[in-house]
Amino acid sequence: MTTATDKQAFHARLLEVGKERYHDRHPFHAMLHGGGCTTTQVRAWVINRYYYQSRIPMKDAAFLSRCDDPDMRRAWRSRIEDHDGGVEEGGGIRRWLRLAEAVGLDPAYVASARGVLPSTRFAVDAYVSFVREKPLLEAVASSLTELFAPKIHSERIAGLLEHYAFADDAALAYFRQRLAEAPRDVEFGLAYVLDHADTREKQDAAVQALTFKTEVLWAQLDALYSAYVAPGRIPPGAWDGEEGVIRDPRAREAAE
């Protein structure tokens, strides 16, 4: 085993992954936040991102099933509650479906995942498998993209409010909630990784796990851009731009 670098240097390596590889740098997000997306492109993003959101609590449940430490389980299970919510109300998945309705999509269609791009499905399923199968340290490290999430959520809220008629507090509730949830989650996860990556090999594995997660996020946007921006090649079985559409998201603005 090689002696680990100090925690400060290791932390800096983790932050560098986000600086170089986080999906806030993807051109699709520049389009979305800058008002350059068509209604169809926004809807395609909502449909495909839902698949990721819906698998997060499944990923976390897989993690908990492997965790022997009850203190660790107590700290981690709030992530499932954040996304699934209670029986009657709450939860990130339901908030995402409110966004789907705001952009003019049938929430039941979005929740069915019928229109999800094959590459989105493949990338997200690979992430769930990674957390289910890899050592706990690497599974936790893969969650540390939350280090970089508040910035992109803030930019998204501002950009959507400025450029899109569907955007209001109800539609954007998911992102506002994550501004509070993500820092709490990442505080625990980062402390765990910094404490348990006590050899250089473990530090390298943690950095690779975080890199893998950024690739999962980037791959989803690459697929979205290829199918609905350029060259505009929608794979068989993916959303065709029409199924599940229930209304024009600009209708709310006209009514008001």
Solvent accessible surface area in square Angstrom, and as a share of the most:
residue,aa,sasa,rsa
1,M,189,0.84
2,T,74,0.43
3,T,121,0.70
4,A,28,0.22
5,T,46,0.26
6,D,91,0.47
7,K,107,0.45
8,Q,152,0.68
9,A,42,0.33
10,F,0,0.00
11,H,55,0.24
12,A,56,0.43
13,R,71,0.26
14,L,0,0.00
15,L,79,0.39
16,E,75,0.34
17,V,11,0.07
18,G,5,0.05
19,K,144,0.61
20,E,100,0.45
21,R,102,0.37
22,Y,9,0.03
23,H,4,0.02
24,D,43,0.22
25,R,149,0.54
26,H,4,0.02
27,P,69,0.44
28,F,0,0.00
29,H,2,0.01
30,A,70,0.55
31,M,45,0.20
32,L,0,0.00
33,H,28,0.13
34,G,46,0.44
35,G,31,0.30
36,G,48,0.46
37,C,11,0.07
38,T,78,0.45
39,T,52,0.30
40,T,54,0.31
41,Q,21,0.09
42,V,3,0.02
43,R,21,0.08
44,A,0,0.00
45,W,5,0.02
46,V,0,0.00
47,I,1,0.01
48,N,4,0.02
49,R,33,0.12
50,Y,15,0.06
51,Y,6,0.02
52,Y,16,0.06
53,Q,1,0.01
54,S,11,0.07
55,R,64,0.23
56,I,17,0.09
57,P,7,0.05
58,M,100,0.45
59,K,8,0.03
60,D,1,0.01
61,A,47,0.37
62,A,14,0.11
63,F,0,0.00
64,L,29,0.15
65,S,96,0.62
66,R,76,0.28
67,C,8,0.05
68,D,131,0.68
69,D,72,0.37
70,P,61,0.39
71,D,93,0.48
72,M,11,0.05
73,R,89,0.32
74,R,133,0.49
75,A,40,0.31
76,W,3,0.01
77,R,124,0.45
78,S,30,0.19
79,R,9,0.03
80,I,37,0.19
81,E,103,0.46
82,D,20,0.10
83,H,10,0.05
84,D,64,0.33
85,G,27,0.26
86,G,42,0.41
87,V,135,0.77
88,E,149,0.67
89,E,111,0.50
90,G,20,0.19
91,G,5,0.05
92,G,2,0.02
93,I,28,0.14
94,R,80,0.29
95,R,26,0.10
96,W,0,0.00
97,L,34,0.17
98,R,88,0.32
99,L,0,0.00
100,A,0,0.00
101,E,83,0.37
102,A,6,0.05
103,V,1,0.01
104,G,0,0.00
105,L,0,0.00
106,D,48,0.25
107,P,35,0.22
108,A,70,0.54
109,Y,8,0.03
110,V,1,0.00
111,A,46,0.36
112,S,49,0.31
113,A,10,0.08
114,R,139,0.51
115,G,2,0.02
116,V,6,0.03
117,L,2,0.01
118,P,69,0.43
119,S,58,0.37
120,T,0,0.00
121,R,83,0.30
122,F,160,0.67
123,A,10,0.07
124,V,1,0.00
125,D,59,0.31
126,A,35,0.27
127,Y,3,0.01
128,V,9,0.05
129,S,37,0.24
130,F,25,0.10
131,V,1,0.01
132,R,115,0.42
133,E,125,0.56
134,K,81,0.34
135,P,75,0.47
136,L,46,0.23
137,L,21,0.11
138,E,30,0.13
139,A,2,0.02
140,V,0,0.00
141,A,0,0.00
142,S,0,0.00
143,S,3,0.02
144,L,0,0.00
145,T,6,0.03
146,E,27,0.12
147,L,41,0.21
148,F,31,0.13
149,A,10,0.08
150,P,37,0.23
151,K,122,0.52
152,I,2,0.01
153,H,9,0.04
154,S,55,0.35
155,E,68,0.31
156,R,3,0.01
157,I,13,0.07
158,A,64,0.50
159,G,7,0.07
160,L,0,0.00
161,L,79,0.39
162,E,132,0.59
163,H,82,0.37
164,Y,28,0.11
165,A,40,0.31
166,F,9,0.04
167,A,15,0.11
168,D,48,0.25
169,D,99,0.51
170,A,58,0.45
171,A,2,0.01
172,L,0,0.00
173,A,21,0.17
174,Y,8,0.03
175,F,0,0.00
176,R,97,0.35
177,Q,74,0.33
178,R,14,0.05
179,L,59,0.29
180,A,72,0.55
181,E,11,0.05
182,A,0,0.00
183,P,57,0.36
184,R,109,0.40
185,D,7,0.04
186,V,16,0.09
187,E,128,0.57
188,F,69,0.29
189,G,0,0.00
190,L,25,0.13
191,A,50,0.39
192,Y,37,0.14
193,V,0,0.00
194,L,30,0.15
195,D,82,0.42
196,H,88,0.39
197,A,3,0.02
198,D,89,0.46
199,T,20,0.12
200,R,83,0.30
201,E,77,0.34
202,K,79,0.33
203,Q,3,0.02
204,D,52,0.27
205,A,31,0.24
206,A,0,0.00
207,V,13,0.08
208,Q,118,0.52
209,A,2,0.01
210,L,0,0.00
211,T,13,0.08
212,F,52,0.21
213,K,7,0.03
214,T,1,0.01
215,E,86,0.39
216,V,6,0.04
217,L,6,0.03
218,W,77,0.27
219,A,41,0.32
220,Q,13,0.06
221,L,8,0.04
222,D,69,0.36
223,A,15,0.12
224,L,3,0.01
225,Y,63,0.24
226,S,37,0.24
227,A,3,0.02
228,Y,20,0.08
229,V,40,0.23
230,A,52,0.41
231,P,94,0.59
232,G,39,0.38
233,R,162,0.59
234,I,72,0.36
235,P,40,0.25
236,P,132,0.83
237,G,71,0.68
238,A,11,0.09
239,W,1,0.00
240,D,85,0.44
241,G,18,0.17
242,E,135,0.61
243,E,80,0.36
244,G,18,0.18
245,V,52,0.30
246,I,91,0.46
247,R,82,0.30
248,D,59,0.30
249,P,7,0.05
250,R,152,0.55
251,A,47,0.36
252,R,62,0.23
253,E,107,0.48
254,A,91,0.70
255,A,92,0.71
256,E,162,0.73
